[in-house]
Amino acid sequence: MAVNQAAYVTRKGDDTSGAVLIKRISPGFLCVVFQSVFAEDGLRKWMPMTGNDPVAEADADAFVARQTRYDEDLWVVEVEAPDYWTPDGV
């Protein structure tokens, strides 16, 4: 449950298409970047693209920059949240 969490659209993609990345920024500026994917069961889930362990914000920003080179329609949302927070609440 999101309580008192700030979220910002830091990169606006195409209004009708484009993947979404969520960059979770935790205390200490450690980050995990999540991307929406379809699981084997066909349901959408959020996968930690920078790994399960948080990385430095500079590393997360470098990952996002690489992805934007491949997808010009990419959306990026930054969320200030605790380490345990995930977009799908799992």
Residue pairs with C-beta under 8 A, 6 or more apart in sequence:
1 89
2 81
2 85
5 79
5 80
5 81
5 85
6 79
6 80
7 77
7 78
7 79
7 80
8 77
8 78
9 75
9 76
9 77
10 23
10 76
10 77
10 78
11 64
11 68
11 74
11 75
11 76
12 75
13 19
13 20
13 71
13 72
13 73
13 74
13 75
14 72
14 73
17 73
18 71
18 72
18 73
18 74
18 75
19 35
19 36
19 67
19 71
19 73
19 74
19 75
20 35
20 36
20 74
20 75
20 76
20 77
21 33
21 34
21 35
21 49
21 64
21 67
21 74
21 75
21 76
21 77
22 33
22 34
22 35
22 46
22 76
22 77
22 78
22 79
22 87
23 31
23 32
23 33
23 34
23 60
23 64
23 76
23 77
23 78
23 79
24 31
24 32
24 33
24 34
24 79
24 81
24 85
24 86
24 87
25 31
25 57
25 78
25 79
25 80
25 81
26 32
26 54
26 80
26 81
26 82
26 83
26 85
27 82
27 83
29 56
29 57
30 54
30 55
30 56
30 57
30 83
31 50
31 54
31 55
31 56
31 57
31 59
31 60
32 48
32 50
32 51
32 52
32 53
32 54
32 55
32 60
33 48
33 49
33 50
33 60
33 63
33 64
34 46
34 47
34 48
34 49
34 86
34 87
35 46
35 47
35 49
36 44
36 45
36 46
36 47
36 87
37 44
37 45
37 46
37 47
38 44
38 45
39 45
45 88
45 90
46 86
46 87
46 88
48 86
49 63
50 59
50 60
50 63
54 83
64 76
67 74
68 74
68 76
79 85
79 87
